[in-house]
Amino acid sequence: MKPTHLSGSRVLAVHPYPDLFGADLMLLSALQVLGEWGAYVEVVVPEEGPLLDRLSAADIPYRISPFPVLRKALLSPNGVRSLVTSLHADTQAVARLVRSARPDVIYVNTLTLPHWLLARTLHRKPVVCHVHEAEEGLPLPLSVGLVTPLSLATRVIANSDATRRFLVRHAPWLRRSTSVIYNGFPMPEMPLRRPGMSSPIRLLLVGRLNPRKGQDLAIEALAKLRATGLDVFLDIVGSPFRGYEWYESKLGLLAGHLGVEDYVRFRGYCSPIWPTYEEACVVLVPSRIEPFGNVAVEAMSVGRPVIAASVGGLPEIVRHGQTGMLCRPGDSASLAAAVEALLRDPRAVEQLGCNAARDVRSRFSLDRFADKLTARFNDALQAAS
């Protein structure tokens, strides 16, 4: 039986980028869940983008209203000073949006929106912040500064144990208010097809074109694999984030330099993604930073073994030797060795794929995500009453 606390509640969902990457797609899933459980949901974003078409198709109202977003350029001493200088004006802009929307609860999607967390104090509104980031590698003061505003949230959701560890390590007082809710997916009800082992063998990497996703490592691994005599091709699916167009050019130059330009296909953004997974034999997730790993779950759900870097939330998804393989982060030789070992044993490819589908369909279902998410929102509303 569904809980009744959300019925009729007004949820204002705040999102920094109107794109269609991992956190954006998870926002759509969360909004669908909240709507199905009786909440009235409205979304506010700072600019136009492809996410808005998806919101319209789902009959989810939205508004476009500029508000401050914590971008990487601001994670510096000068950037912090700029944030402090504009704090009053930015907070006033957010306050006007809150008064206009009259929400019962504010859903802040990602920790890049610290001004919205002030709503709990200034407007006495419960705030649920859903964190999809674990920005390892930042200087300690910046990491602490990035995480500390979460202290203002009523409840914090981390998308993995790795993300929660990152938050609590830099702000130990968040331990009590932060819980882990794994992302949930509407997995297709399709019969599992065996991974294709006929020549050429297709490897697949899905994700925005960004150095943290490790497309360069996959191209280097491809060159090493072809040098062993394996007839493998690599499909790279995804488009660059704004400002990262240079990286796409760099990847093309790298493939040419390594002599594998004829064996790499850049396919851009693909939707729906499921047929693309089915075309592949093995899916690569060689990320340098990966707080969760949506691609790993998606690929595994249709029976494709995943070879992933042992970083962030990926070891929570891929069970090494049972549902996929883990390799050393940032190491193309380790990635290539894992792929070669798997491809030399076709029965293992099929067995890992079958195991993977069973495992992720039970652990990362949309129903499980819905139960935990709505419970967290009910908890926030009760805490504020």
Stockholm file with secondary structure:
# STOCKHOLM 1.0

chainA/1-385         MKPTHLSGSRVLAVHPYPDLFGADLMLLSALQVLGEWGAYVEVVVPEEGPLLDRLSAADIPYRISPFPVLRKALLSPNGVRSLVTSLHADTQAVARLVRSARPDVIYVNTLTLPHWLLARTLHRKPVVCHVHEAEEGLPLPLSVGLVTPLSLATRVIANSDATRRFLVRHAPWLRRSTSVIYNGFPMPEMPLRRPGMSSPIRLLLVGRLNPRKGQDLAIEALAKLRATGLDVFLDIVGSPFRGYEWYESKLGLLAGHLGVEDYVRFRGYCSPIWPTYEEACVVLVPSRIEPFGNVAVEAMSVGRPVIAASVGGLPEIVRHGQTGMLCRPGDSASLAAAVEALLRDPRAVEQLGCNAARDVRSRFSLDRFADKLTARFNDALQAAS
#=GR chainA/1-385 SS CCCSTTTTCEEEEECSCCSCSHHHHHHHHHHHHHHHTTCEEEEEESSCCTHHHHHHHTTCCEEECCCCCCCGGGSSHHHHHHHHHTHHHHHHHHHHHHHHHCCSEEEEESTTCHHHHTHHHHSCCCEEEEECCCCTTSCHHHHHHHHGGGGGCSEEEESSHHHHHHHHHHCGGGTTTEEECCCCBCCCCCCCCCCCCSSSEEEEEESCBCGGGTHHHHHHHHHHHHHTTCCEEEEEECCBCTTCHHHHHHHHHHHHHTTCGGGEEEEECCSSCHHHHHHCSEEEECCSSCSSCHHHHHHHHTTCCEEEESCTTHHHHCCBTTTEEEECTTCHHHHHHHHHHHHTCHHHHHHHHHHHHHHHHHHSBHHHHHHHHHHHHHHHHHHHC
#=GC SS_cons         CCCSTTTTCEEEEECSCCSCSHHHHHHHHHHHHHHHTTCEEEEEESSCCTHHHHHHHTTCCEEECCCCCCCGGGSSHHHHHHHHHTHHHHHHHHHHHHHHHCCSEEEEESTTCHHHHTHHHHSCCCEEEEECCCCTTSCHHHHHHHHGGGGGCSEEEESSHHHHHHHHHHCGGGTTTEEECCCCBCCCCCCCCCCCCSSSEEEEEESCBCGGGTHHHHHHHHHHHHHTTCCEEEEEECCBCTTCHHHHHHHHHHHHHTTCGGGEEEEECCSSCHHHHHHCSEEEECCSSCSSCHHHHHHHHTTCCEEEESCTTHHHHCCBTTTEEEECTTCHHHHHHHHHHHHTCHHHHHHHHHHHHHHHHHHSBHHHHHHHHHHHHHHHHHHHC
//
